[in-house]
Amino acid sequence: MKTKQNKTAGEPAMPSRPEDFEERVRQRAYELWEASGCPQGFEANHWFQAEHEVSALYAKPSAG
């Protein structure tokens, strides 16, 4: 059974599927890559940083 969670503006909704989490990581890794000037050879660094950031967002305790 899914529970509905309140969320404030700007906070991501908890992904309902692993594919959603992976897509958020992929998007964030791309943002990090672009922000760092699109360097070659740092794909894993951007991916791991994105994974860490996205995981931290979902690990925050929900209010209420």
N, C-alpha and C positions, 0 to 999 in steps of 0.2 A: 504494500500500500504506500503510495506516495503521499508525503506531507507537503503542504504548501508553506513556503517560508516567506516572511516579509522581507523585503529588501529595500534599501534606500537608493536614491538615484546615484548612478555611478558605480554601484557594486554589481559584480556579475552574478547571474543566477547560477545556482549549483547545477553542474551538468548532469543530465539524466542518463547519459550514455558515455562510455569510455571514449567513443569517437568525438564527442563534443569537447571533452577535456583536451584530447590530442589536437583538435582544430584550434582551440584557444592557444595552446602552446605554440603551434605552428605560426599562427598570426603574430604572437608576441615575439617569437624568434626572428621573424621577418622584419618587424619594427626595429628590433635591436640591431640587426644587420644593416638596415638602411641608416639608422642613426649613427652608426660607427663608420659610415663611408663606404659600405658595400665591400669590405675586404674579402679576399679569397683565402681559404684555409682555416677559417675560424667558425665553421658551421657548428661544430660540436659545442664550442664555448657559448654561442648564442642559444643553442637548443637547451643546454643545461641551465643557463641563467633563466631562460623563459620558463622552463619546467619548474624551477625553484619559485619564481615569482607567482606563477599561476597556482601552484600548490599552496603557497602561503595565503593567497586570497581565499581559497576554499577551506583552509584550516582555521580561519577566524571563527570564534564562537558566535553563534547567532544571538541577537538580542531578543529577549522576550521569552 
